[in-house]
Amino acid sequence: MLHMDRRRNRYLWLTVLLIIIAGGVYCAQRLIGNSEALWRNVSLECVPHQRQQGQPAPCSEVNIDSDYVIYKDLKGGLQFLLMPIAKISGIESPVLLAEQTPNYFYQSWQARHYLADKRGAAIADRSLSLTVNSELGRTQNHLHVHISCLRPDVRQQIDNDTTRLGNGWQPLPTPLRGHPYLARRVTAQALAAKSPFRMLAEEVPDAGSQMGHYGLALVPASDGSFILLALRRNLMRFNLASTEEIQDHSCAILDTAVNRL
């Protein structure tokens, strides 16, 4: 009995320590990373410049009517971000679950041409991906969808492991990047009709009340549909649910056979 109590106490202290470490990382990311930088770009530069001068710089596009901007991220030669014009902190915001909120994932996929435009050459859809990190797994406090290249090894694993996926959430057969992702197939029509944020919140038990614990990603499948991926944070395993881990901002996949149109 004494041995069990000691083990229980060690487990409790380890849990507390991990929470403290995660909290410290979270605070450090925001202090060092200037967590409002993207929001300032949107609210103080891109949108005012578009309204006053008809020029979106430093953004690539400002779409007032559809409530989004497209911004070339500093990381990677081709990575772009889609961000709302309205202030939305991130995936944990209940605003994302309202029916009237724009479908930012769908808008992001429609904006993928910016990567090809920047490259000066076509990019196969199978080379691309969209990701949104969890509340602890991000450095910026304004919602931003990463539009970037997919890692080649992730492309191969998804092709191997998702052939039997249906339109319901289920665990991937093998961990992706060492983490236990949930996945479901989404048709192009379904993606246009309903936000993936709402799919996650309404279809995965308890996700709706804990959205900030999740990262979300979208990867095109070979048949014209999409694979929606969700990762829940697990502090005990040092997993902050940063789904950006499936992306490669150096875009090595563009030099492989995957990118042949």
BELWOJO-V914070 format. One record per pair of residues at least 6 apart in sequence whose C-alpha atoms are under 7 Angstrom apart, sorted by the first residue. I is the first residue (numbers start at 1). J is the second residue. Records with the same first field share a line. If there is no record, write none. Layout:
I = J, J
This chain:
15 = 236
18 = 235, 236
19 = 235
26 = 136
29 = 139
30 = 139
33 = 139
35 = 139, 140, 141
36 = 140, 141
38 = 140, 142
39 = 142
42 = 85
45 = 58
46 = 56, 57, 58, 59, 62
47 = 56, 62
49 = 55, 56, 57
50 = 56, 62
56 = 62
59 = 69, 70, 71, 72
60 = 70, 71, 72
61 = 69, 70
62 = 68, 69, 70
63 = 69
67 = 84, 85, 86
68 = 82, 83, 84, 85
69 = 82, 83, 84, 85
70 = 80, 81, 82, 83
71 = 80, 81, 82
72 = 79, 80, 81
73 = 79, 80, 81
75 = 249
76 = 249, 250
77 = 250
78 = 115, 118, 148
79 = 115, 147, 148, 249
80 = 146, 147, 148
81 = 144, 145, 146, 147
82 = 108, 144, 145, 146
83 = 143, 144, 145
84 = 143
87 = 142
88 = 142, 143
89 = 141, 142, 143
90 = 135, 141, 142, 143
91 = 134, 135, 143, 211, 212
92 = 135, 211, 212
95 = 101
96 = 197
97 = 197, 198
103 = 194, 195
105 = 195, 196
106 = 191, 192
108 = 145, 147
112 = 147
116 = 122, 123
123 = 259
124 = 259, 260, 261
125 = 220
126 = 220, 221, 258, 259
127 = 149, 150, 253, 254, 258, 259
128 = 148, 149, 150, 219
129 = 147, 148, 149, 150, 218, 219
130 = 145, 146, 147, 148, 217, 218, 219
131 = 145, 146, 216, 217, 218, 243, 244
132 = 144, 145, 146, 215, 216, 217, 243, 244
133 = 215, 216, 241, 242, 243, 244
134 = 212, 213, 214, 215, 241, 242
135 = 212, 213
136 = 240
137 = 240, 241, 242
138 = 242
148 = 247, 249
149 = 247, 248, 249, 251
150 = 246, 247, 248, 253
151 = 246, 247, 248, 253
152 = 253
154 = 246
161 = 172, 173
165 = 184, 185
166 = 184, 185
167 = 184, 185, 186
168 = 184
169 = 182, 183, 184
170 = 182, 183, 184
171 = 180, 181, 182, 183
172 = 180, 181, 182, 183
175 = 181
180 = 231
181 = 229, 230, 231
182 = 229, 230, 231
183 = 227, 228, 229, 230
184 = 227, 228, 229
185 = 225, 226, 227, 228
186 = 225, 226, 227, 228
187 = 225, 226
188 = 225
200 = 207
201 = 207, 208, 211
202 = 208
213 = 232, 233
214 = 230, 231, 232, 233, 241
215 = 230, 231, 232, 241, 242, 243
216 = 229, 230, 231, 243
217 = 228, 229, 230, 243
218 = 226, 227, 228, 229
219 = 226, 227, 228
220 = 226, 227
221 = 227
231 = 241, 243
232 = 241
233 = 239, 240, 241
234 = 240
253 = 259
